[in-house]
Amino acid sequence: MQSTFQKVLPELPRFRGDAALFSWMCTFCRYEIAAHWRARARREPEVRLVEEAPEVRAALESLARAESD
C-alpha cells in the first residue's frame, strides 16, 4: 500500500476523472504487485535446511552423543 501511495500522490494532478479514483489507484497497485513478483522471481530461492531447525539439531546432537557412548 505504501509504495502504491508513493507512486500515486505525485501523479494525482494527472488524474482526469475518466474513471473512479479507486479504479485509477488500483491500476498503480496492480503494477506494484507485478513488480514485486518480478523482483522476487529474480532472487535466489530461499532454502531452509531441516538440519538448521533447533529441535532437529538437538535430536541429531543427542543421537551423536548416544553413538559415542
C-alpha positions in Angstrom: 0.0 0.0 0.0 2.7 2.4 1.0 4.7 2.0 -2.3 1.4 2.4 -4.2 0.6 5.7 -2.5 4.2 6.9 -3.1 3.6 6.4 -6.8 0.0 7.8 -6.8 0.5 11.0 -5.0 2.9 12.7 -7.5 0.7 11.6 -10.3 -2.6 12.8 -8.8 -2.6 16.1 -10.8 -2.7 13.9 -14.0 -5.9 12.2 -12.8 -8.5 13.2 -15.4 -11.6 11.7 -13.8 -12.4 9.4 -16.6 -12.7 6.5 -14.1 -13.3 6.3 -10.4 -10.3 7.4 -8.3 -10.3 4.0 -6.7 -10.0 2.2 -10.0 -7.2 4.5 -11.1 -5.3 3.8 -7.9 -5.9 0.0 -8.3 -4.0 0.2 -11.6 -1.0 1.6 -9.7 -1.4 -1.2 -7.1 -1.6 -3.9 -9.8 1.7 -2.6 -11.3 3.3 -2.6 -7.8 2.2 -6.2 -7.2 3.5 -7.3 -10.6 6.9 -5.5 -9.9 7.1 -7.3 -6.5 6.6 -10.7 -8.1 9.1 -10.0 -10.9 11.7 -8.9 -8.4 11.0 -12.0 -6.3 11.4 -14.3 -9.3 14.9 -12.8 -10.0 16.1 -13.5 -6.4 17.8 -16.8 -5.5 15.3 -19.2 -4.0 15.4 -19.3 -0.2 16.4 -22.7 1.0 15.8 -23.7 4.6 17.7 -26.7 5.7 15.8 -29.0 8.0 19.1 -29.6 10.0 19.1 -25.9 10.9 15.9 -26.1 12.9 16.7 -26.1 16.7 14.6 -29.2 17.5 16.2 -31.2 14.7 19.7 -30.0 15.6 19.0 -31.1 19.2 17.8 -34.5 18.1 20.9 -35.0 15.9 23.3 -34.0 18.6 21.6 -36.4 21.1 21.9 -39.2 18.6 25.6 -38.4 18.1 26.2 -38.4 21.8 24.3 -41.7 22.1 26.5 -43.3 19.4 29.7 -42.1 21.0 28.7 -43.6 24.4 
